[in-house]
C-alpha cells in the first residue's frame, strides 16, 4: 500500500483542500491520524486481518478465455472484486476508515453512496465494529438500487434520502458533508471515492491499492510478465486508482473508462476528461462537467456509480499528464458488454464494470493482446436495470 499523503497531483495541481473553516480542524486531525495509523504495525496487522477474514482477500484473478476469443484478445484476466464481501471493492476502504474512526475515538459514522455499494460496505463494516451509521443517498439512486437500500437497513444503517437536484451521488455527497460539519466532533465521514478535500483522495486510494498490488503479483505469477494493458471503470476514482496506481511506473497501458451515457451533449453523459473543464467541487480542484457560467452540469448514465460530475483529482492529473488514458463507453455499449460476459463466462458484472468490458474490442483493434481488467463489483444490484433495458430477459 502507498501511504504518502500528497495534497496536490500533477502539473495542473489538482486536489487541494477547498473546505469551510468548520471542517479544517477535522480534516487536519484525519490526516495526522491516518499517517499515524499507517506507521503503526498493530493497526496495519488489524487491517490486514479484517481484509483477509471479513472482506475475503485476496480476491481471485480469473482468466476469461471465451470472452478473450470473442473480442480478439490473446489473454484476458479479470480481477474479481465482485468476490469481496458485500459484492464490490468499496469494502476495502470502508473497513480501513472504520478502523481509523475507532482509533480517532469517533462514536458514529456518516457516509454517502451512489450505486449503493459503498453504503452497503460501510454499513457492514460498522455493524462488525459496533459503530452507528447514517448513509445519505439520492432518491433517484434509491429507486434504481432498492436491493442495496434494503441491505444497508438490514445491517442497521439509517438511510437518508436526498431529494435535491438530480437525487444522485453529487447531492448525496453534499448532504453527507453538511451532516459531518455539524457533528465532526463525534462523527467520522467515510467518503467512498477518491475525491473530496485533502486528505480523502489519498486515503481512499491508499486503502484501495490492495486491488492492484494483488493483481500485479497474481498476473506475474500466472503469466510470467505484466499485461500489455490494465483497464478499469472510473467514476470518482476509488476503483480505477486502486487497480491502476500500482502499475503507474510500469511499461503498460493504463486505461480508465468513463460513462458515455446516451449522447455527447452536456447533460447526456458523465465523461469528464473530454467534456469537462477545471473547477472545484466537494473540496477539490479537478476536471468538472459545468456550464459556461460555472454551474455544475447534470449527468446521465445507466450506471448509478459512474454519474458523478467530477473526475477524482489524482486520476484527472495522470490523465492530463498522459500517464493514464481515459476513454468513454456508452450506456448501450455497457449493457451489451455485460450480456456478453454473462453468456460467455458465467459472471454477472456490475453496470460500472461493464463500461470497462465494453472497451475490450477497442483494445484488440489497437493491437493489444494481453489485458487485465478490474471487475469492480457484481451485478445483482443492477438486475432491475438489466431486465428493463435488455430485450428478452424475463
Secondary structure as the mmCIF struct_conf table of DSSP 4:
data_model
#
loop_
_struct_conf.conf_type_id
_struct_conf.id
_struct_conf.beg_label_comp_id
_struct_conf.beg_label_asym_id
_struct_conf.beg_label_seq_id
_struct_conf.end_label_comp_id
_struct_conf.end_label_asym_id
_struct_conf.end_label_seq_id
BEND BEND1 UNK A 7 UNK A 7
STRN STRN1 UNK A 8 UNK A 9
TURN_TY1_P TURN_TY1_P1 UNK A 10 UNK A 13
STRN STRN2 UNK A 14 UNK A 15
HELX_RH_AL_P HELX_RH_AL_P1 UNK A 21 UNK A 38
TURN_TY1_P TURN_TY1_P2 UNK A 39 UNK A 39
HELX_RH_AL_P HELX_RH_AL_P2 UNK A 41 UNK A 50
HELX_RH_PI_P HELX_RH_PI_P1 UNK A 51 UNK A 55
HELX_LH_PP_P HELX_LH_PP_P1 UNK A 57 UNK A 57
BEND BEND2 UNK A 58 UNK A 58
HELX_LH_PP_P HELX_LH_PP_P2 UNK A 59 UNK A 60
STRN STRN3 UNK A 61 UNK A 63
HELX_RH_AL_P HELX_RH_AL_P3 UNK A 65 UNK A 71
TURN_TY1_P TURN_TY1_P3 UNK A 72 UNK A 72
BEND BEND3 UNK A 74 UNK A 74
STRN STRN4 UNK A 75 UNK A 80
HELX_RH_3T_P HELX_RH_3T_P1 UNK A 81 UNK A 83
BEND BEND4 UNK A 84 UNK A 84
TURN_TY1_P TURN_TY1_P4 UNK A 85 UNK A 86
BEND BEND5 UNK A 87 UNK A 87
STRN STRN5 UNK A 88 UNK A 88
TURN_TY1_P TURN_TY1_P5 UNK A 89 UNK A 89
HELX_RH_AL_P HELX_RH_AL_P4 UNK A 90 UNK A 104
TURN_TY1_P TURN_TY1_P6 UNK A 105 UNK A 105
STRN STRN6 UNK A 108 UNK A 113
BEND BEND6 UNK A 114 UNK A 116
HELX_RH_AL_P HELX_RH_AL_P5 UNK A 117 UNK A 129
TURN_TY1_P TURN_TY1_P7 UNK A 130 UNK A 130
STRN STRN7 UNK A 132 UNK A 138
HELX_RH_AL_P HELX_RH_AL_P6 UNK A 139 UNK A 144
TURN_TY1_P TURN_TY1_P8 UNK A 145 UNK A 145
HELX_RH_AL_P HELX_RH_AL_P7 UNK A 146 UNK A 154
TURN_TY1_P TURN_TY1_P9 UNK A 155 UNK A 156
HELX_LH_PP_P HELX_LH_PP_P3 UNK A 157 UNK A 157
STRN STRN8 UNK A 158 UNK A 162
BEND BEND7 UNK A 164 UNK A 164
TURN_TY1_P TURN_TY1_P10 UNK A 165 UNK A 166
BEND BEND8 UNK A 167 UNK A 168
HELX_RH_AL_P HELX_RH_AL_P8 UNK A 169 UNK A 183
TURN_TY1_P TURN_TY1_P11 UNK A 184 UNK A 186
STRN STRN9 UNK A 187 UNK A 190
BEND BEND9 UNK A 193 UNK A 194
BEND BEND10 UNK A 196 UNK A 197
TURN_TY1_P TURN_TY1_P12 UNK A 198 UNK A 199
HELX_RH_AL_P HELX_RH_AL_P9 UNK A 200 UNK A 208
TURN_TY1_P TURN_TY1_P13 UNK A 209 UNK A 209
HELX_RH_AL_P HELX_RH_AL_P10 UNK A 210 UNK A 223
BEND BEND11 UNK A 224 UNK A 225
BEND BEND12 UNK A 228 UNK A 228
STRN STRN10 UNK A 229 UNK A 233
BEND BEND13 UNK A 235 UNK A 237
HELX_RH_AL_P HELX_RH_AL_P11 UNK A 238 UNK A 244
HELX_RH_3T_P HELX_RH_3T_P2 UNK A 245 UNK A 247
TURN_TY1_P TURN_TY1_P14 UNK A 248 UNK A 249
BEND BEND14 UNK A 250 UNK A 252
STRN STRN11 UNK A 253 UNK A 261
TURN_TY1_P TURN_TY1_P15 UNK A 262 UNK A 262
BEND BEND15 UNK A 264 UNK A 265
TURN_TY1_P TURN_TY1_P16 UNK A 266 UNK A 267
BEND BEND16 UNK A 268 UNK A 268
STRN STRN12 UNK A 270 UNK A 270
HELX_RH_AL_P HELX_RH_AL_P12 UNK A 272 UNK A 275
STRN STRN13 UNK A 277 UNK A 281
TURN_TY1_P TURN_TY1_P17 UNK A 282 UNK A 283
STRN STRN14 UNK A 284 UNK A 288
STRN STRN15 UNK A 290 UNK A 290
TURN_TY1_P TURN_TY1_P18 UNK A 292 UNK A 293
BEND BEND17 UNK A 294 UNK A 294
HELX_LH_PP_P HELX_LH_PP_P4 UNK A 295 UNK A 295
STRN STRN16 UNK A 296 UNK A 296
HELX_LH_PP_P HELX_LH_PP_P5 UNK A 297 UNK A 298
BEND BEND18 UNK A 302 UNK A 302
TURN_TY1_P TURN_TY1_P19 UNK A 304 UNK A 305
BEND BEND19 UNK A 306 UNK A 306
BEND BEND20 UNK A 309 UNK A 309
STRN STRN17 UNK A 310 UNK A 310
HELX_RH_AL_P HELX_RH_AL_P13 UNK A 313 UNK A 320
TURN_TY1_P TURN_TY1_P20 UNK A 321 UNK A 322
BEND BEND21 UNK A 323 UNK A 324
STRN STRN18 UNK A 325 UNK A 330
HELX_RH_AL_P HELX_RH_AL_P14 UNK A 331 UNK A 345
BEND BEND22 UNK A 346 UNK A 346
STRN STRN19 UNK A 349 UNK A 349
HELX_RH_AL_P HELX_RH_AL_P15 UNK A 351 UNK A 357
TURN_TY1_P TURN_TY1_P21 UNK A 358 UNK A 359
HELX_RH_AL_P HELX_RH_AL_P16 UNK A 360 UNK A 365
TURN_TY1_P TURN_TY1_P22 UNK A 366 UNK A 367
STRN STRN20 UNK A 370 UNK A 375
STRN STRN21 UNK A 377 UNK A 378
BEND BEND23 UNK A 379 UNK A 379
HELX_RH_3T_P HELX_RH_3T_P3 UNK A 380 UNK A 382
HELX_RH_AL_P HELX_RH_AL_P17 UNK A 383 UNK A 389
BEND BEND24 UNK A 390 UNK A 390
TURN_TY1_P TURN_TY1_P23 UNK A 391 UNK A 392
#
